Amino acid sequence: MKLYDYAPSCNCYKVRLLLAQLGLEYERVPIDIFAGETLTDQYARVNPARTTPVLQTDDGRFLPDSSAILMYLAHGTPFVPDDPFLRAQVVRWLIYEQTAVVMMIGGLRFRLQTERLRPDDPGAGRRQAAGVAVLSVLDRHLTDHPFFVGDRYSIADIAIYGYTHVADEAGFDLEPHPGLRSWLERVALQPGYIEDVEPYPANSKPPVSRSIYD
């Protein structure tokens, strides 16, 4: 397998984390998303949406989107429950992660670190307030559960961990969320755990960046 990957992206990190915990071998293909590498016709054939991550399977097919890749890799493993209801709960949290956690927490981290927003911008304030509400939802659930689904570690945890474990980089204070903080510690103790997210480089910032975000 090949993983088309950008090291500072936590969407990509989620996939790397699961691959490490499954012990699967793969080739990592670095894509510099701010140097125009996703804007080429060649990359459009890999992923018309021009985003990372993309998994190229052993038989040569391309699968974009972190949630889809997690579901594909975890099929038939303990990272996805066999029970249909619990499996649906995993999907539910994957959707919430993409529509709430990524949008508010991940989106603010991205915009602040690449200087597309300043901390005192109104847009940053709105995302900060919405992100605090998201963290509260997660914390309430984790107050009564060790993990997100079926009281065991799954790709729902991997997905949500991706951006919540770097929430402080977006200015979020996790001190008021003890359930979430305890869960972050439990995830970091799972077998095969890695943490290799890199900071955004200089070329990620306007006006030098060339990407779908410009």
N, C-alpha and C positions, 0 to 999 in steps of 0.2 A: 504494500500500500504506500501511497504518497500523501502527505499532508501539505497543502498549499497554505502557508502560515505567515502571520505577522506577529513577532514576539511581544510587542507591547499590548496587543489586543487580548482582553480577557475572554472574548468569545473563542479565540484560538486556544487560549490557555486551558479552557474547559476540556477541549478535545485531547490536548497533550496530557492532561491529568488522567483522564480515563484510559488512554492508551498505556500510560505508565502503570496504572493500577491493574490493568488486564495483562500486563507483561507482553504486549504485542510489539513486534518489530515493524518499523515503517521508515520511509525516507522523508525527511523534513525538507520542504522546498520553500525557502524564504522568499516572500513577496514584499517588496518595498512599496506599500500602498501610497506613499507620499512622493514617490519618484516617478509616478506615471506608469508603474508596471501593471496596474490593473486596467489601464485605459487602452491597451493594445488590442488589436483584432485577435491576436493569439489568445490572450487571457479571456476575451469574451467567449471564446469557444469552450473554455474551462467553466466559466460561470458568467452568463449574460448579465447578471446583476452587478458584476465586477467587485464583489466583496470577498473577504476571507472570514472563516476558513473554508476550504474545499477539500474533501477527501476523494482521492482517486483509488478506487477499489482494485483488488488484485486482477480483476478481469477488465480493467481499463475504464470503467464508468466513473463519472464525476458526480459527487453528492455535495452540494453547498448547504450552508446553514448549520450552526453549531448544534441546535436541538435535534435536527434530523440526523446529523452524524452521531450524536450520542445515542439516539434510539437504535440506529443501525449497528453500531459497535456493541451495544449492550444486549442485543437480542440473544436469548438463550443463556444469559449469565445471571448471577445473583444481583446485578445492578438494576434489573428490571423485574418486578414481581410477576409470577405466573398468574395470580388471581386477576380476573378481568377488572374488578372494581379498583383494586390497588393500582393496576397498570393505568387505568383511567386517571387516578389521582396523580400519578407521575406526569401524565400529559397535562393535566390541569396546572401543575406547578411549573412545567416547562413554558406554558403559555404565559403564566403570570410573570415569570422571570423575564421573558422577552418584552412583554408589553409594559411592565412596571419597573422591575429592577434595572434592566438595561436602559430603558428610556430615561429614567430619572437619575439613578445613581451612576450608571455607566456613562450616560450621555453627559452628565455634568463633569465627571472626571475627564472625559475626552476633551470637552470644550475648554476647561480650565487649563489642562496641561498643554494643550496645543495653542493656547492663547486666542481661541475663538470667542471666549467670554472672559471678563474680569470678575473677580469675586463680588464687586459692588454693582455689577450690571443687574437691572431688573430681571432679566431672563435667568440669571444665576440664582437669584433669590426665589423665584417661582419654582425652579427645579429643586432647590434645597428644601423648601417647604413640602413639596410633593414627595421627595425622597425620604424625609423624616416619617411621613405617613406610611410609606412602603416598609421602612424598617420596623415600624410599630406593628404592622400586620405580621411580619415574619417573627418578631419577638413574641407576640401573643401565642402564635402556634407552637413555637419552640419552648414556651414555658411548660407545656404539658406533654411534649413529645421530644425524644432524643434526636430524631431525624424527621424529615418531612413526610415520608410515606411509610406506613406499616412498621414504624419504630425501628427501621433498619436503613443503613446507608444505601443510597441509590443514585441514579443519574439526576434525580430532582435535586439532591444535595449538591452534586458537582456543578450543576447549572447555576444554582443560586449562589454558591460559594464564589464563583468566578468574579463577580463584581462586588459582593458584600465584603470580601476579605481585603479589598483595597478602598473601601468606602471612605477611610480617613483621608485618602489622597484627593477626595472631592470636598473635604471640609466637614464630613459628617462625624458626629461624636457618638460613639457606641456605648459610652458609659451608662446612659439611661436604658439600655437594652440588654439586661443580664442573660436572658434566655438565648439571644443571638450570640453573645460573646462566648457562652459556654459551648454552643454548637460549633462555632468557628474552631475552638480548641479540639473538639471531638473529630472534626473533619481532618485536621492537621495530624491526627494520630492514626489515621487509617493506613493500612499496609500499602506500600507503593506510592505514598504521597510525594508530590514534588511541588515546588513553587519556583517558577522560572520566568515570571512576568518581567519584562524589561521596561525602563522608562521611555517615553516618547522622545525621539531624537530631534535635532534642530530642524531637519527638513520637514517636520510635521507642522510647522508654524507658517502662517501667511507672512509675507507674500511668496515665499519660495516653494511651498508645497504644490504638487500637481496631483490631484486626486478627485474622486467623485464627491468629496466634501467641499470642494472649492468652487 
